[in-house]
Amino acid sequence: MAGTIGLVILLLLVVLLALEVPVAAALGLTAIAVLGIFKPAMLWVLPQTFFAAMKPFNLIAIPFFIVAGILLGRSGISRRLVRFADCLMGRRASGLAIVTVVVSIFFAGISGSGPADVAALGLILIPAMVEAGFSRRFSAALMAAGGGIGIIVPPSIALILYGVVAQDYNPSVSISKLFIAGIIPGILVGLSLIAYIVLFQKGKPKGNSDKQAVSNAPDEPKSLGAAFKEASLGLLAPVIIIGGIYSGVFSPTEAAAVVVVYALAIDLLVYRELRWRDVPRALTEAGATSGGVLFIVASASLLAWVLNYFEVAQEASALLLSITEQKWLLLLLINGVILIAGCLLDAISIMYLLLPIMLPVTQQMGVDPNHFGIIVVVNLAIGQITPPVGVNLFVACGVSRVSLGEISRGVWPLVAAEAMALLLITYLPSLSLLLPHLLIQ
């Protein structure tokens, strides 16, 4: 019975997505249809499940971090971070491509969102890389890949969602630990992109020099110290988040609220590139984005409830365990499943649909749930740049005016580089667990 229902769910999802029904609607409609066909008497549960999915206190952090990312993005901090990263890396062959990765890591500590990173930084860095002599296809693909780091390092919206879902299966999962655990893996993913640039893009630029490209920005600082001074307020945002959580001053949710106040203060009182009349527009944009995220969360929770009610998730877990008892092979299989899912679904949907299947399996195999959270999120970061539905690719296409087909051809080497980092993160748990062990007792 569970197997039949699982096939029906898969078929309905494929059909609805093929018809270009929005993901949130497709998930909700599938849940309603399956329950209506196989157990109509239980339809009354779905409205309660829909609203209950948005009740967890930790979810409040999501709109706060979205607001903070939008406010800081409009403050000109992205331009200042680019200048600082450029001065930090120095002038060298392929330097601007490396700067793109470095500044992506910096900005990831502010926004918590891959698409937000690509949108905020792409307008500056993609034209600069093209002017420096890189192909437009490579420039857009690299910006999309760098933006994916935004959901690995704190403050990560994806890690918040993982924590909310995983705590139902293992109370030891901590969003604070997940935030700290994401720092080294996020840097490692960035280093994998830099390694690709150094090994395969060295000397590629044929046009203007990196110095010419970046110097088009107004009021460019002439020294590393001046650049750091300009970017310091932006760099302080992730320090406030991590420092506050590590010291126990506030929780991740409270940290999100503090960063919003901080963002408003430096926008309105220091940089003064955002005016009071612009604040309502920024809040409206953040509200629309947050609403979309929470709608997907609620709709995905409906289908997750259906999967559990008909024991589809349990049967799928048993199937995974029956394939192999080797931990390393099981983790490799799980990575493959999530990567394939990332080509077709968004990160939120994948978490709510696959975690009920995979968390019991990994727990039985002795995988630390906080480590597994990092594995999942790195997979999802790669999923943001894998066609046909990689969200970062769509944003990069819009910014760079490169077609989806063209950017897709350019992104696969970067996917391979990030996949190498994923394997290290998967099989070396200390990369994820060392900092939480040292900083959070």
N, C-alpha and C positions, 0 to 999 in steps of 0.2 A: 504493500500500500504506500509506504513512504517513498519508495523508489518511483512509483508511478506519479505521485504528487510532485516529486522533485523534477521529473521530466516535463510535467505540465507547466510548472513555474518557469523553467528554463525556456520552454517554447514560447510562452506568453511574453516573457521579457525580450527575447530576441525579436519577435514580431513587432512589439510596441516600439522598441528602439529603432528597428528598421524603418518604421513608419515615421520616425523623427519625433515621436512623442517625448516631451521633456522627461529627463531621468526621474525626477521626483514624482511626476504624475504616473510614469510607467511602473514604478515600484508600488505606489499605492493602489493603482488599478489592478495590478497582478495579485496583490494580497486580497483585495476585495473579491476578485473573480474566483480565486482558488477556494477561499473560505465559503463563498456563495455556492460553489459547485459541490464541494465535499462535506461541508458542515454549516449550512445556512443558519442554523439555530444559534451559532456563535458569532454572528456578525455584529451583535451588540457590543462585543469586546473591543472592536477596532477603534471607535471614537475615544474610548478611555485610554487605549494604548497610544494613540496619536498624541494626545495632550500630555500624557504621563512622560513620554519620551523627551519633552522639552522642560521637565521640571528639575533635573539634577542641577544642584547649585554650581557645579564646576562649569556648566555650559555658559554661565553668565560671562565668563572670561572671554568667550569668543567675540561678542560684539564690542567689548572694551578694546581688545587687541586690534580689531578691525578699525575702530575709530582712531586709535593711536597711530596705526600704520598710515591711514589716510592723512591725518594731520601732519605727521612728520614728513610724509612724502611731498606734501604741498609746501613745506617750509623751506625747500631748497636744500635739504640735508643730503639728498641723493647726489646733487652736483658737488657738494663739499666732500662727500665720501669719495667720489671719483677723483677729485684733486688730491686728496690725502693718499689714496691707494697708488695713484700715479707717481707721486713724489716718493712713496715708500719703496716702490719696485724699481725706480730709476729708469733711465732710457736704455732700452736694449731691443734686439730683434724679438718680435712677437710680444713685446712688453705690454701693449695695450690689451691684447687678448688675456694675458695673465692678470692685468688690472681688472678686467671684467669679472673674472672669477673671484678675486680678492674682495672687490667691493660688493659682490653678491653675498659673500659670507658676512661682511659687515652689516649690510642692509637686512639680511635674514634675521639678525638679532633685534630688529626693530619691528618688522611687519608680521612675521608668522605665516605668511602666505606666499606661495610660489607665483601665482599670476600677478599679485601686487608688486613683487620684486621685478618681474619682467616689464610691467607697465611703467614703473617709476624709473627704472634704470635704462630700459631699452631706448627711450627717446634720446638719451644722451650718448650711450655707449655704442649702439649699432651704427649710427651715422659716423661716429668717430672712428670705429674700426674700418668701415668702408673707405673713409677718406685716407686712412693709414695704409690701405692697400689690400686688406682682407676682402674676400668675396662676400657679397651681401648674404649669400646662403649660409656660409660658415658663421658670419657675425650673428645672424638671427638664431641659428641653431645653438651657438655657444651661450647666448643670452638666455634662451629658453632652458638650457641645461643648468646654467648657474642659478637661475631663479628657483629651480627645484630644491636647492639647499634651504630655501625659506621654510620648508615644512619639516626639516630635520633638526635644526638648532633652535633653541628657545628664543622667543616665545612661539611655539608651534601649535597652530590650531589643530593639526592632525594628531599631535601627541595628546592634546586635551581630549579629543574624541576617543582616542584609543583608551585613555585612562577611564573615561566614563563607561565605555562598553566593557572593558576588561575587569573593572572592579566588581561587576556582577558575578564573575567567575572566580576571581581571586582577590580578596580584600587587601592583600599585600601590595597590589599595584598602587603606585603613588605618582601623581602628576609631577610633584616636585622632583622625585627621583628621575622620572622620564625626561624632564627638562634638562637636568644636569647630564644625564646619560647621552643626550643628543649632541653634546658639544664636540667631542672627539670624532664621532662618526661623520658629523657634518663637515668638519675640517678635512677629514680623510677623503670624502667625496670631492671636495674642492681640489685637493691635491691630485686626485686621479685625473681631473680635467686639466690641471696644470701640466701633469706628466705627459698627457696626450699633446698638448700645445708644444711643449719643449721638444718632444721626440718627432712629431710629425708635421708641425707647423713652423718650425724654425726657419727663419729666412723667407717665409712665404710672401710677406708684404712687398709689393713692387711699387706702390704709389708713394704718397707723402710719408714723412717720418711720423713716428708716434708723437714726437714733440709738437709737430705742426698740428696734428689732429686735435690734441687735447688743449693746446694753447688757444683754440678758438673760444673756449669758455671765458666769460668776462672775469676780470679781477683775479686772475690765477695767482695763487701764492707762489713766491719765488723760493721758498725753502720748506723742508720737511716740517720744521717747527711751526711755521705759519699755517701750513696746511692742516697740521694736527690741531692747532688752536681753533681753526674754523670748524673742523669736524668733531671736536671734542664733545660738544653738547649732544650730538647724535650718537656718538659712541658710548655716551654715558647711559643711554636708555637700556641696553641689555645689561649693563653693570647694575643698574637699579633693580632690574627684574631678578637676575641671578643672585646678586648680593642680598637682596631683601628676603628671597626664599631660603637661601642657604643659612642666613643668620636667624631665621625664624621670625623676622619682624612682620612678615605678612605671607599669606597663602598665594598660590598662583592667581586666583581670582582677584584677590585684593591687589596684587601686583599689577594686574591689568588696569584696574581703576586708577592706581597711582600714576601709571605711565600716561594715561589720558590727560590727567591734570598737568603732568610734566610737559607733555607735547603742546598743550594749549599755552602754557607759560612761555616756552621758548619760541613758539610761533608768534605769539601776540606781543611779547615784551622784549625779546632779544632779536630774532631775525626780522620780525615785522614784515614778512612776505605774505602772511595771512592776515586778513582784516576781520574785524568782528562780524561784518556783514557776510563774510564767506563761511563762517562757522555753521550756520543752519544748512547750507548746501552740502558741506562735508558730512554733517550728521545725517542728512537725508540719504546721501550715497552710502554711508556706513549702515544705515538702517535697511536699505534695500539689499545690500550684500549679506548682512546678517540674517535677514528674513529668508533669503534664498538658501543659505546654509542650514538654518533650522528647519526649513520645509523639507529638505532632503533628509535630514536627521529623523524627523517624525515619520516620513513616508517609508524610509528604510527600516525603521523600527517595526512598522506594521508587517513587512515581509519577514523580518527576523522572527517576530512572534509566531507567524504562520509556520515558518520552518521548524521552530521548536515545538509548536503544538502538535504537528503531524510527525514529529520525530525525524524529520528529514535531516536536520543537522546532526543528530546522534548517529544516524545510519551512515552519513557521509564520514563522520569521524571514525567510525568502526572500519569503514572501507579503507581510509588512509592507513590505519594501523595494520590492516591485513596485508597491505602491499609490502611493507618492510618493517622490521624491528630495529634496523640500523638508524641511529639518531642522525648521523651525518647525511644519510641518503634521504631520510624523511624531511630534513630541513631543506635539502636541495629541491625536493619535490614541491614543498610548500612555496619556496621562492618562485619556482616555475609557474605554479598556479596563480600566485598573486601578480606576477609580471604579465601573464596572459590576460588576467582580469583587468589590469591597468590599461591595456590597449582598448578596452571596451566600456569600462565604467569609471565613474569618478571615485575619488578616495573615500568619501563618506559612505557611499553605497557598498564599496568593497569591505569596509570595516564591519558594517552592520550585518552583511550577508555571510562573510567568510570567518570572522572571528568566532562566532558560536560553534563553528565546525573545527577550527584549528586550535583554539585555546585549550580545550580539554585534551587534545592530542599532545600538544607540546608540554602541558603540565604532566601528563603521564610519562613523557619521555625525559622529564627532569630539566626542561629548559626554563631558565629564569624568566618570569613574565615581563619584567622591565626590559631585559635584553631582547625578548621577542618583540616587544613594542617598537624598538629601534629597527629591528629587521623589517617589520611590516612597513614602517614609515619610509625607510630607504627604498624599499620596493615601490611604494606609492610615489616617491619623488621621481623615480625612473619612469613610472607610469605617466607622469605629467608631460613627458617628452616623447612618448611612443605613440605613433599614429595608429588608428585614425582619430582618436578622441583625446589626445594629449592636450590638456587645457593650456599649458604654457606655449605650445606650438601655435595655437590660435591667437594668443595675445601677441606673440612675437611676429606672426604674419601681419597682424594689423599695424604694428609699430613699424615694421621694416618694408612693407609692401612686397613681400615674397610669398609666392603661392604655397599652399600646403604641400603639394607634391614636391616642390623644390626643397623646402626646408626639411621634409621627411627624408630625402636622400642625403642631406648633410648631417642629420642628427645621429645616424646609426653608429658611427665611430665613437661618438660621445656616450651613447647608451652602453657600448661595449666597455668603455673606460669606467663608467660608474658601476657596471656589473662586476668588474674586478674588485672595486672597493666593497661592494655588497658581499662578495664571498669572504673577504677578510673580516668584515663586521659580523657575518654569520658564524664563522668558525673560530673567531677569537673574542669570546664574550667579554674579556677584560677591557677591550676597547670601549665598550658601552658601560661596564659596571665599575670600572676603576674610580672614576670621579665621584659617583654617588656613594661608593664605599668610603672614600676619603672625606667627603664633605658632609654627608648626611648620615647620621647614626640612627 
